[in-house]
């Protein structure tokens, strides 16, 4: 649970400033117990909460855009995860 809160906090920081989440090119889905959170093509397994900011896929990247006049928006996973590696590239 604590790891999930940390993950969501880091994800929030990355996405709030027109952040960009990059898809890791490594395919670890074959490793025992490993689950890829982003397939590089869709937002399946993710949901937007809070404001009305749109999220889209550009290339193999999740892109969030600010929407003026709405509360902060968050993109979170539909499930909770623990014991994970978190890699993010952020461009403002």
C-alpha positions in Angstrom: 0.0 0.0 0.0 2.8 2.4 0.9 4.6 1.7 -2.4 1.3 2.4 -4.2 1.1 5.9 -2.6 4.7 6.6 -3.5 4.1 5.5 -7.1 1.0 7.7 -7.4 2.8 10.7 -5.9 5.7 10.3 -8.3 3.4 9.8 -11.3 1.4 12.9 -10.2 4.6 15.1 -10.2 5.6 13.8 -13.7 2.2 14.4 -15.2 1.1 17.7 -13.7 3.5 19.9 -15.7 2.5 18.5 -19.1 4.6 15.5 -18.1 5.5 12.7 -20.3 5.7 9.1 -19.3 7.9 7.1 -21.6 7.3 3.4 -22.4 10.3 1.3 -21.4 11.5 -0.6 -24.4 12.4 -3.7 -22.3 9.9 -6.5 -22.5 9.9 -8.0 -19.0 6.5 -9.5 -19.3 8.1 -13.0 -19.6 9.9 -12.7 -16.2 8.2 -14.5 -13.4 5.6 -12.3 -11.7 6.4 -9.2 -13.8 3.5 -7.1 -15.1 4.1 -4.3 -17.7 1.8 -1.4 -16.7 1.9 0.3 -20.1 1.7 -1.6 -23.4 3.0 1.4 -25.4 -0.2 1.7 -27.4 -3.3 2.2 -25.3 -4.4 3.5 -21.9 -5.8 0.0 -21.0 -5.4 -0.5 -17.2 -5.2 3.2 -16.5 -7.9 5.7 -15.5 -8.0 9.5 -15.2 -9.3 11.0 -11.9 -9.7 14.5 -10.6 -9.9 17.2 -13.3 -10.7 17.0 -17.0 -7.1 17.0 -18.4 -6.9 14.7 -21.5 -4.3 11.9 -21.7 -3.3 10.4 -25.0 -0.6 8.1 -26.5 1.9 9.8 -28.8 4.4 7.3 -30.2 4.9 4.9 -27.2 4.5 7.7 -24.7 1.6 8.7 -22.4 1.1 12.4 -22.7 -1.0 14.5 -20.3 -2.1 18.0 -21.1 -3.2 20.7 -18.7 -6.8 21.9 -18.9 -7.2 25.5 -17.6 -10.0 26.0 -15.1 -10.3 22.4 -13.9 -8.8 20.8 -10.8 -5.6 18.8 -11.0 -5.9 15.6 -13.0 -4.2 12.3 -12.2 -3.6 9.2 -14.3 -3.5 6.2 -12.1 -3.5 2.4 -12.6 -6.8 0.6 -12.2 -5.1 -1.9 -9.9 -2.7 -1.5 -7.0 0.9 -2.8 -7.4 3.9 -3.2 -5.1 7.5 -4.2 -5.6 8.0 -2.3 -8.8 10.6 -0.4 -10.8 9.6 3.1 -11.7 11.3 4.8 -14.7 10.0 8.1 -16.1 11.2 10.7 -18.5 9.7 14.1 -18.0 9.7 17.0 -20.4 8.2 20.4 -19.6 
